[in-house]
Amino acid sequence: MDNLEKYSNGICLIGEENLKIYIFSNKLPSNLITKEEEIFSKNLKERKKKEFIHSRYYARYTISKIFKKSINTIPLNSPPGKPPILPKEFGFLSFSHCVDALVVAWSKNKIGVDVERIDRKINPKLITKKIFTEKEMFFFSKIHKIEEKISAFLEYWVIKESLIKRERGSIFRNINNWEWDYNSSSALNLSNSQNQKVKKINFHNWVIGIAN
């Protein structure tokens, strides 16, 4: 983590040459950039519309700062509900929002990111084999305090979600294909025995998962 550079009223969490992670408050002002995004936004309900405009604006803003280009010239293709796509020379982008923050992740390599508030209400009954592997379920069985179980659930969730986003898979079909040892720097894809680097960031009120 760098010196928590102030970044357009947001914060740079990682500022490496090939990996940059930024977090922005959802209260920051944002604007529509393209006519296409204006058309997309008209078909969204109010909350989704705000999230859509905010995330696409700060995704474009981030790329504009990295490449020192005007925000209006950033060739981002990101319809609602679709992963963001940039031309090859611009690298790879992922973003995630929760109720009060947006995280934008950029890398020269494929990347996925997910963010959750640490106080998000979670039903412990979600800790099931639909989401977790046998090994992970054993890990949870050794945690007896509900608060600790929920905290661990959120950390596992952002890691697994980031892995799925990186692979552009489905949360419903692919989530228990991945196995992660708590606090490990890599996760195992059980379907092909491949390891993937991951990183967890606990920052103030949020937990962030990164697969890159």
C-alpha angles and dihedrals in degrees: 000000000000127000093296092259113210105244116189089317088315130096132245108224096177123019105176123144094253100027130048127174123186133180123205132186114243087229093070115108118257138179139203111258107187136038089234092058090047089057092047092050094054090067095053130091115250099264093044090045092056091047091048095051094042096048096045093046095052092040088057091042091054094049091046091057094045093051096031093236134133113275089233092061099053107118098218118161109195119141117184112290094010128108113256116258128200129182112270094256091059095057126222132319136195132171139182135187135198129184096294110012145049124209119200119193126191130182141161085236133052111293142181129190137184133181134194134172112252090229096054111138110247129180107228087217086076088075094096141130088262087074106019136051124236090261092051092047088054089053090054092046089064093056110086104175113084093216091055092047091053092047091051091045091057092048091050091045096055091047093050093042091051090051092051092048091051090054092039089233133143124275089214097049103032111032098098092043086081125073122193129184106220111267092002119142093227140043129210124232103217093198095062104011091240123145122222127195115243136178132198122206123192106197122171106295097355142073117207130195122202129189113189 
